[in-house]
Amino acid sequence: MENNILDLELAQGLYEEKKIGELGRLLKTAEPADIALLFDMIDEEQHRLIFRLLPKELAAEVFVEMPPDTQEALINAFTDKELQSVLDELYLDDTVDIVEEMPANVVTRIIKNSHPDSRKAINQLLSYSGDTAGSIMTIEFVSLRPSMTVEEAFIHLRKTGTESETIYTCYVTENKKLLGFVSVYTLILSDKDSKISDIMNPNVIAVNTSEDRGEAANLLMKYDFLALPVVDNENRLVGIITIDDAVDVISEEDEEDIAKMSAITPTDRPYIKTSPFKIFLTRVPWLMILMLSATFTGIIISSFEKALAVQVALTAFIPMIMGTGGNAGSQASVTVIRGLSLGELGYSDVFRILFKELRVSLLCGGAVAIATFLKIILIDNLLLGSGISLTVALVVALTMAFTIFIAKLIGCSLPLLAGKLGLDPAVMASPFITTIVDALSLLVYFGVASAVLNI
């Protein structure tokens, strides 16, 4: 089998040696995603020259794979005729994605050079809110009438299939209302005189245009569909969401969640192409907020200075207690946030989640408390000769148990509370959970120490 993975070093070498004809032949057999990477390795002034080496269809596929800044540079370099040629080869949902990333002057050129029918469809898709299923659908799909025969369906497929993003699933409609679907596999295996109404599957799963795009993507992935129909409020089929768009949505939402969970403002630009100042702007507000919130831990420690002076050994265990509490809270929060994003958990599951984390926290807290007590006795005392009393060891062990118990309950409940208040649950991840748990773990620590040691 021929390997179509592009050797980027070879391609760059051919470009630098000005072997343009040889480079063109190499690119014609390569994957679009690989070719798009080559444009990051060559001078921007030569992008248009290399792009013109590609056949029209391949060029459009490569264009879709490029980052927005490369697309913008190419559009500015294109003549109107070249831009029109690229737009004619793009699927409408890809064109809309590009339009949403471009500045106003570039958008004007794209709209101006689009076919009038495409222009109308682009404006229609742009009217949907960016977080809805309607915003990621394509209106290029195969629609069959229930009265058609299989033979007529194939004739219709041959006429319209090239304009559709996928032909593997055909949707059956009557007056645009969605009745069911039939796969090409079923069509091939059916008698040519069979009616579509007799072989279609009426149990079709669809989403409304206003439904959250993340939920729509998760639904498509859950059922292993290649495409998911999108209907309006009157059950009229207005578009489909294809698997590639679903993967993009899930990837984008995962990246946003990871950024928020790390106390970073999400950004669409690749890290390597983002200026240090812009990275600074995405990070410093969160650092300021967390720094101010962390002052509570300082206040708590200061208020117990006398207790620490009496039992100096207590000070040594503060980092361990705070670190363990933060980690325990993060474990619970990340699990819940992931479950919410995948649709595995809902806000109605709050009591089930709390009860489960309650049991988990008791098991984890008990195990870590025992391990902590043994560690102090066997390692700190016997091996290191720290001379820590059994009473202090008991205080630290009990604090560990209580801290993990509290941290896990807070970690699982705060993302649910944030979601209920209309905030992104991912915001309530590691940094915030850690800050809250740090303060509470210190209060618990000194509370237990005061009760057991009478300080």
Secondary structure, 3 states (H helix, E strand, C coil): CCCCCCCHHHHHHHHHCCCHHHHHHHHCCCCHHHHHHHCCCCCHHHHHHHHCCCCHHHHHHHHHHCCHHHHHHHHHHCCHHHHHHHHHHCCHHHHHHHHHHCCHHHHHHHHHCCCHHHHHHHHHHHCCCCCEHHHHCECCCCEECCCCEHHHHHHHHHHHHHHCCCCCEEEEEECCEEEEEEEHHHHHHCCCCCEHHHHCECCCCCEECCCEHHHHHHHHHHCCCCEEEEECCCCEEEEEEEHHHHHHHHHHHHHHHHHHHCCCCCCCCCHHHCCHHHHHHHHHHHHHHHHHHHHHHHHHHHHCHHHHHHCHHHHHHHHHHHHHHHHHHHHHHHHHHHHHHHCCCCHHHHHHHHHHHHHHHHHHHHHHHHHHHHHHHHHHHHHCCCCCCHHHHHHHHHHHHHHHHHHHHHHHHHHHHHHHCCCCHHHHCHHHHHHHHHHHHHHHHHHHHHHHHCC
